[in-house]
């Protein structure tokens, strides 16, 4: 049985930046590269959404509110 590799924690601002870069590339680049950039943005966006869905929700501390 192969050992499992632990998931890598990726920050949400980095994922958001990758989505933005892919979207800009999809608009600015010529056709073959534009399609790749659009797919890159879609894939990064899917991981961005999944990070919110799988993320743990923490209740705010009472001391932090005061």
Protein Blocks (a to p, Z undefined) as FASTA:
>chain_A
ZZddddddddfklmmmmmmmmmmmmmmpcfklmmmmmmmmmmmmmmmmmmmmmpccdddd
fklmZZ
